Amino acid sequence: SLRYTSTLSVALVVVFLIITVGITVFKLINGTTLSDASVISRCQQSNSFLNLFTIVRVLVTAYIFHYN
């Protein structure tokens, strides 16, 4: 059972990487730059640091308490 779960998780990572690389190549071919992305504009807002801090706390807590 763990073997199938691990295989599925690796397959999902590979699919995610293929999609991410595909989107990146598509944007580079079309000449879209990072300054056009909405993520950059959202990170320039004043409360973005607080949102990032909240996410980091959740991820660290999940990593610490989710061990096998």
C-alpha distances in whole Angstrom, upper triangle without the diagonal:
4,5,5,6,9,10,11,12,14,15,17,19,20,21,23,25,26,27,29,30,32,33,35,36,38,39,41,42,44,45,43,43,42,45,44,41,41,38,41,44,41,41,45,45,46,43,41,40,40,37,35,36,34,31,31,31,28,26,27,26,23,22,24,22,19,18,15
4,5,5,6,8,10,10,12,14,15,16,18,20,21,23,24,26,27,28,30,32,33,34,36,37,39,40,42,43,41,41,39,42,42,39,39,36,39,41,39,39,42,43,44,41,38,38,37,35,33,33,32,28,28,28,26,23,24,24,20,19,21,20,16,15,12
4,5,5,6,9,10,11,12,14,15,17,18,20,21,23,24,26,27,29,30,32,33,35,36,37,39,41,42,41,40,39,42,42,38,39,36,39,42,40,39,43,44,45,42,39,39,39,36,34,35,33,30,30,30,28,25,26,26,23,21,23,22,19,17,14
4,5,5,6,9,10,10,12,14,15,16,18,20,21,22,24,26,27,28,30,31,33,35,36,37,39,40,39,39,37,41,40,37,37,35,38,40,38,38,42,43,44,41,38,39,38,35,34,35,33,30,30,30,28,25,27,27,23,22,24,23,20,19,16
4,5,5,6,9,10,11,12,14,15,16,18,20,21,22,24,26,27,29,30,31,33,35,36,37,39,37,37,35,38,38,34,34,32,35,38,35,35,39,39,41,38,35,35,35,32,30,31,29,26,26,27,24,21,23,23,19,19,21,20,16,16,14
4,5,5,6,9,10,11,12,14,15,17,18,20,21,23,24,26,27,29,30,32,33,35,36,37,36,36,34,37,37,33,34,31,34,37,35,34,38,39,40,37,34,34,34,31,29,30,29,25,25,26,24,21,22,22,19,18,20,20,16,15,13
4,5,5,6,9,10,11,12,14,15,17,18,20,21,22,24,26,27,28,30,31,33,35,36,35,35,33,37,36,33,34,32,34,37,35,35,39,40,41,39,36,36,36,33,31,32,31,28,27,29,26,23,25,26,22,21,23,23,19,19,17
4,5,5,6,9,10,10,12,14,15,16,18,20,21,23,24,26,27,29,30,31,33,34,33,33,32,35,34,31,31,29,32,35,33,33,37,38,39,37,34,34,34,31,29,31,29,26,26,27,24,22,24,24,21,20,23,23,19,19,17
4,5,5,6,9,10,10,12,14,15,16,18,20,21,22,24,26,27,28,30,32,33,31,31,29,32,32,29,29,27,29,32,30,30,34,34,36,34,30,31,31,28,26,27,26,22,22,24,21,18,20,21,18,17,20,20,16,16,15
4,5,5,6,9,10,11,12,14,15,16,18,20,21,22,24,26,27,28,30,31,30,30,28,32,31,28,29,27,29,32,31,30,34,35,37,35,31,31,32,29,27,28,28,24,24,26,23,20,22,23,20,18,22,22,19,18,17
4,5,5,6,9,10,11,12,14,15,16,18,20,21,22,24,26,27,29,30,29,29,28,31,31,28,29,27,30,32,31,31,35,36,38,36,32,33,33,30,28,30,29,26,26,28,25,22,25,26,22,21,25,25,21,21,21
4,5,5,6,9,10,11,12,14,15,16,18,20,21,22,24,26,27,28,27,27,26,29,28,25,25,24,27,29,28,28,31,32,34,32,29,30,30,27,25,27,26,22,23,25,22,20,22,23,20,19,23,23,20,20,20
4,5,5,6,9,10,10,12,14,15,16,18,20,21,22,24,26,27,25,25,23,27,26,23,24,22,25,28,26,26,29,31,33,31,27,28,29,25,23,25,25,21,21,23,21,18,20,22,19,18,22,22,19,20,20
4,5,5,6,9,10,10,12,14,15,16,18,20,21,22,24,26,24,25,24,27,27,24,25,24,26,29,28,28,31,33,35,33,30,30,31,28,26,28,28,24,24,27,25,22,24,26,23,22,25,26,23,23,23
4,5,5,6,9,10,10,12,14,15,16,18,20,21,23,24,23,24,23,26,25,22,24,22,25,28,27,27,30,32,34,33,29,30,31,28,26,29,28,24,25,27,25,22,25,27,24,23,27,27,24,25,25
4,5,5,6,9,10,11,12,14,15,17,18,20,21,22,21,21,20,23,22,19,20,19,21,24,23,23,27,28,30,29,25,26,27,24,22,25,24,21,21,24,22,19,22,24,21,21,25,25,23,24,24
4,5,5,6,8,10,10,12,14,15,16,18,20,21,19,20,19,22,22,19,21,19,21,24,24,23,27,29,31,30,26,27,28,25,23,26,26,22,22,25,24,21,23,26,23,22,26,27,24,25,25
4,6,5,6,9,10,10,12,14,15,16,18,20,19,20,19,23,22,20,22,21,23,26,26,26,29,31,33,32,29,30,31,28,26,29,29,25,26,29,27,24,27,29,26,25,29,30,27,28,28
4,6,5,6,9,10,10,12,14,15,16,18,17,18,17,21,19,17,19,18,20,23,23,23,26,28,31,30,26,28,29,26,24,27,27,24,25,28,26,23,26,28,26,25,29,30,28,29,29
4,5,5,6,9,10,11,12,14,15,16,15,15,14,18,17,14,16,15,17,20,20,20,23,25,28,27,23,25,27,24,22,25,25,21,22,26,24,22,24,27,25,24,28,29,27,28,29
4,5,5,6,8,10,10,12,14,15,14,15,15,18,18,16,18,17,19,22,23,22,25,28,30,30,26,27,29,27,24,28,28,25,25,28,27,24,27,30,28,27,30,32,29,30,31
4,5,5,6,9,10,11,12,14,14,15,15,19,18,16,19,18,20,23,23,24,27,29,32,31,28,29,31,28,27,30,30,27,28,31,29,27,30,32,30,29,33,34,32,33,34
4,6,5,6,9,10,11,12,11,12,12,16,14,12,15,15,17,19,20,21,23,25,29,28,25,27,29,26,24,28,28,25,26,29,28,26,29,31,29,29,32,34,32,33,34
4,5,5,6,9,10,10,9,10,10,14,13,12,15,14,16,18,20,20,22,25,28,28,24,26,28,25,23,27,28,25,25,29,28,26,28,31,29,29,32,34,32,33,35
4,5,5,6,9,10,10,11,13,16,15,15,18,18,19,22,23,23,25,28,31,31,28,29,32,29,27,31,31,28,29,33,32,29,32,35,33,32,35,37,35,36,37
4,5,5,6,9,9,11,13,16,14,14,17,18,19,21,22,23,25,28,31,31,28,30,32,29,28,31,32,29,30,34,33,30,33,36,34,34,37,39,36,38,39
4,5,5,6,5,7,9,12,10,10,14,15,15,18,19,20,22,24,28,28,25,27,29,27,26,29,30,27,28,32,31,29,32,35,33,33,36,38,36,38,39
4,5,5,6,7,10,13,12,13,16,17,17,19,21,22,23,26,29,30,27,28,31,29,27,31,32,29,30,33,33,31,33,36,35,34,38,40,38,39,40
4,5,8,10,13,16,14,15,19,20,20,22,24,25,26,29,32,33,30,32,35,32,31,34,35,32,33,37,36,34,37,40,38,37,41,43,41,42,43
4,6,9,12,14,12,13,17,18,19,20,23,24,25,27,31,32,29,31,34,31,30,34,35,32,33,37,36,34,37,40,38,38,42,43,41,43,44
4,6,10,11,10,12,16,17,17,18,21,22,22,25,29,30,27,29,32,30,29,32,34,31,32,36,36,34,36,39,38,38,41,43,41,43,45
4,7,8,7,8,12,13,13,15,17,18,19,22,25,26,23,26,29,26,25,29,30,28,29,33,32,31,33,36,35,35,38,40,39,40,42
4,5,6,7,11,12,11,13,16,16,16,20,23,24,21,23,26,24,23,27,28,26,27,30,31,29,31,34,34,33,36,39,37,39,41
4,5,5,9,9,7,10,12,12,13,16,20,21,18,19,22,21,19,23,24,22,23,27,27,26,28,31,30,30,33,35,34,36,38
4,5,8,9,6,8,11,11,11,15,18,19,17,19,22,21,20,23,25,23,24,28,28,27,29,32,32,32,35,37,36,38,41
4,7,9,8,8,11,13,13,16,19,20,18,21,23,21,21,25,26,24,26,29,29,28,31,33,33,33,36,38,37,39,41
4,5,6,7,9,11,12,14,18,18,16,18,21,18,18,22,22,21,22,26,25,24,27,30,29,29,33,34,33,36,38
4,5,5,6,9,10,12,15,15,13,16,18,16,16,20,20,19,21,24,23,23,26,28,28,28,32,33,32,35,37
4,5,5,6,9,10,14,14,10,13,15,13,13,16,17,15,17,20,20,20,22,25,24,25,28,30,29,32,34
4,5,5,7,9,13,13,11,13,16,14,13,17,18,17,18,22,22,22,24,27,27,27,30,32,31,34,36
4,5,5,7,11,12,10,13,15,14,14,18,19,18,20,23,23,23,26,28,28,29,32,33,33,36,39
4,5,6,9,9,7,10,12,11,11,15,16,15,17,20,20,20,23,25,25,26,29,30,30,33,36
4,5,8,8,5,8,11,10,9,13,14,14,15,18,19,19,21,23,24,25,27,29,29,32,35
4,6,9,7,9,12,12,12,15,17,17,18,21,22,22,24,26,27,28,30,32,32,35,38
4,6,6,8,10,10,12,14,15,16,18,20,21,22,24,26,27,28,30,32,32,35,38
4,6,7,8,10,11,13,14,16,17,19,21,22,23,25,26,28,29,31,32,35,38
4,5,5,7,9,10,11,13,15,16,17,19,20,22,23,25,26,28,29,32,35
4,5,5,6,9,10,11,12,14,16,17,18,20,21,22,24,26,27,30,33
4,5,5,6,9,10,10,12,14,15,16,18,20,21,22,24,26,28,32
4,5,5,6,9,10,11,13,14,15,17,19,20,21,23,24,27,31
4,5,5,6,9,10,11,13,14,16,17,18,20,22,22,26,29
4,5,5,6,9,10,11,12,14,15,16,18,20,21,24,27
4,5,5,6,9,10,11,12,14,15,16,18,20,23,26
4,5,5,6,9,10,11,12,14,16,17,18,21,25
4,5,5,6,9,10,11,12,14,16,16,19,23
4,5,5,6,8,10,10,12,14,15,18,21
4,6,5,6,9,10,11,12,14,17,20
4,6,5,6,9,10,11,12,15,18
4,5,5,6,9,10,10,13,16
4,5,5,6,9,10,12,16
4,5,5,6,8,11,15
4,6,5,6,9,12
4,6,5,7,11
4,6,7,11
4,6,9
4,7
4
